[in-house]
Amino acid sequence: YDKVLKGIWKAYGNAHRVAGRAKFSPNVFAEFLTKCMLCHNADARVAARRSFAFGRTFFVDTCDAGYKELTYINFLEALCRFIHVEVEVPLFGHLREIGVNELCEFYAILHF
């Protein structure tokens, strides 16, 4: 999954280049979540911005240019924070109930 996620991060960052540099900004993060059908209302967009901000470091330095974009690791952190708050994820009991070990298997069984 790391390869897929890294590819998504690069693709979205490269699609929004500034001065020849890839830029994964809060708007790009929100666009990504919207296209994934995870961010679909105003509350979700607020949660996306909050996840972006807190997906950074333990403290926020708004003067730092890096505050305005996500590194790959920060992207993963922000994505996890957003999903934790906004997406209902099945518990391990639900996974065991239908005999799977991973979330992807769970959704594959539900949708196919």
C-alpha positions as CSV (number, residue, x, y, z in Angstrom):
1,Y,0.0,0.0,0.0
2,D,3.0,2.3,0.6
3,K,3.7,2.4,-3.1
4,V,0.1,3.3,-4.0
5,L,-0.1,6.0,-1.3
6,K,3.3,7.5,-2.3
7,G,2.1,7.5,-5.9
8,I,-1.1,9.4,-5.0
9,W,1.0,11.9,-2.9
10,K,3.4,12.5,-5.8
11,A,0.6,12.7,-8.4
12,Y,-1.4,15.3,-6.5
13,G,1.6,17.3,-5.6
14,N,3.0,17.3,-9.1
15,A,-0.4,18.4,-10.5
16,H,-0.1,21.6,-8.4
17,R,3.4,22.8,-9.0
18,V,4.5,26.2,-7.9
19,A,7.8,27.6,-9.2
20,G,8.7,24.2,-10.6
21,R,8.2,22.5,-7.3
22,A,5.5,20.0,-6.3
23,K,3.2,21.4,-3.7
24,F,0.7,19.4,-1.6
25,S,-1.2,22.2,0.0
26,P,-4.4,22.2,2.2
27,N,-6.5,22.7,-0.9
28,V,-4.8,19.8,-2.7
29,F,-5.4,17.6,0.4
30,A,-9.1,18.6,0.4
31,E,-9.3,17.9,-3.4
32,F,-7.8,14.5,-2.9
33,L,-10.3,13.7,-0.1
34,T,-13.2,14.9,-2.2
35,K,-12.2,12.8,-5.2
36,C,-12.0,9.8,-2.9
37,M,-15.6,10.6,-1.7
38,L,-14.4,11.0,1.8
39,C,-14.9,14.8,2.1
40,H,-18.5,15.7,1.1
41,N,-19.8,18.4,3.4
42,A,-18.6,21.6,5.2
43,D,-17.9,19.7,8.4
44,A,-15.7,17.2,6.6
45,R,-13.8,20.1,4.9
46,V,-13.1,21.6,8.3
47,A,-11.9,18.2,9.6
48,A,-9.7,17.9,6.5
49,R,-8.1,21.3,7.2
50,R,-7.6,20.4,10.9
51,S,-6.1,17.1,9.9
52,F,-3.8,18.9,7.5
53,A,-2.6,21.3,10.3
54,F,-2.2,18.7,13.0
55,G,-0.7,16.1,10.6
56,R,2.5,18.2,10.8
57,T,4.6,18.4,13.9
58,F,4.0,18.7,17.6
59,F,4.0,22.5,17.3
60,V,2.9,24.7,14.4
61,D,5.2,27.5,13.1
62,T,3.0,29.5,10.7
63,C,6.0,31.5,9.6
64,D,7.7,28.3,8.3
65,A,7.2,27.8,4.5
66,G,6.9,24.1,5.2
67,Y,3.7,24.7,7.1
68,K,1.9,25.3,3.9
69,E,2.5,21.8,2.4
70,L,2.7,18.2,3.4
71,T,5.7,15.8,3.1
72,Y,4.8,12.2,2.4
73,I,5.0,11.2,6.1
74,N,2.9,14.2,7.0
75,F,0.4,13.3,4.3
76,L,0.0,9.8,5.9
77,E,-0.4,11.3,9.3
78,A,-3.1,13.8,8.0
79,L,-4.9,11.0,6.2
80,C,-5.0,8.8,9.3
81,R,-6.2,11.7,11.4
82,F,-9.0,12.6,8.9
83,I,-10.1,8.9,8.6
84,H,-10.1,8.5,12.4
85,V,-12.4,11.5,12.8
86,E,-14.6,11.4,9.7
87,V,-14.8,7.8,8.4
88,E,-16.6,5.0,10.1
89,V,-14.2,2.1,9.9
90,P,-15.3,-1.4,10.9
91,L,-13.9,-2.8,14.2
92,F,-11.7,-5.9,14.4
93,G,-14.8,-7.8,15.5
94,H,-16.6,-6.9,12.3
95,L,-13.6,-8.2,10.3
96,R,-13.5,-11.5,12.2
97,E,-17.2,-11.9,11.8
98,I,-16.9,-12.3,8.0
99,G,-13.5,-14.1,8.3
100,V,-11.0,-11.5,7.0
101,N,-7.9,-10.0,8.6
102,E,-7.6,-6.7,6.6
103,L,-9.8,-3.8,5.9
104,C,-9.3,-4.1,2.1
105,E,-10.5,-7.7,2.2
106,F,-13.6,-6.6,4.2
107,Y,-14.6,-4.0,1.6
108,A,-13.8,-6.4,-1.3
109,I,-16.3,-9.0,0.2
110,L,-18.9,-6.3,0.7
111,H,-18.7,-4.8,-2.8
112,F,-18.1,-7.9,-4.9
